[in-house]
Amino acid sequence: MGLWLRVAYISVMIALIVGLDVAFLRHHVWARLVVNVGIVALFLVVNVFAFRRS
């Protein structure tokens, strides 16, 4: 995976986390934590299975 693809991948993950936090989870601390951990786990699984095979 090239450097620009990694930067784009991480940028999308950060934008998704911040966007969901601001839009829906501003006052829900525990739900926010669970959703953020879930998003990071999902991106990790996609990274392992999709990008590591090449």
C-alpha positions as CSV (number, residue, x, y, z in Angstrom):
1,M,0.0,0.0,0.0
2,G,1.5,3.3,-1.1
3,L,2.1,6.2,1.2
4,W,-0.7,8.4,-0.3
5,L,-3.2,5.5,0.0
6,R,-2.3,5.1,3.7
7,V,-2.7,8.8,4.3
8,A,-6.1,8.8,2.5
9,Y,-7.2,5.7,4.4
10,I,-6.3,7.2,7.8
11,S,-7.8,10.6,6.8
12,V,-11.2,8.9,5.9
13,M,-11.2,7.1,9.3
14,I,-10.5,10.3,11.2
15,A,-13.1,12.2,9.2
16,L,-15.7,9.5,9.9
17,I,-15.0,9.4,13.6
18,V,-15.1,13.2,14.0
19,G,-18.1,13.6,11.8
20,L,-20.2,11.0,13.7
21,D,-19.0,12.5,17.0
22,V,-20.1,16.0,16.1
23,A,-23.3,15.0,14.3
24,F,-24.8,12.3,16.5
25,L,-22.8,11.5,19.7
26,R,-21.9,14.9,21.2
27,H,-23.5,14.3,24.6
28,H,-23.3,10.5,24.8
29,V,-19.8,9.7,26.2
30,W,-20.1,5.9,26.4
31,A,-21.8,5.5,23.1
32,R,-19.2,7.7,21.5
33,L,-16.4,5.5,22.9
34,V,-18.0,2.3,21.7
35,V,-18.7,3.7,18.2
36,N,-15.2,5.0,17.9
37,V,-13.6,1.7,19.0
38,G,-15.9,-0.1,16.5
39,I,-14.9,2.2,13.6
40,V,-11.2,1.7,14.3
41,A,-11.8,-2.1,14.6
42,L,-13.7,-2.1,11.3
43,F,-10.9,-0.2,9.5
44,L,-8.3,-2.5,11.0
45,V,-10.2,-5.6,9.7
46,V,-10.5,-4.1,6.3
47,N,-6.8,-3.2,6.3
48,V,-5.8,-6.7,7.3
49,F,-8.0,-8.5,4.8
50,A,-8.0,-6.2,1.8
51,F,-4.7,-4.4,1.8
52,R,-2.3,-6.9,3.2
53,R,-3.1,-9.6,0.5
54,S,-1.4,-7.6,-2.2
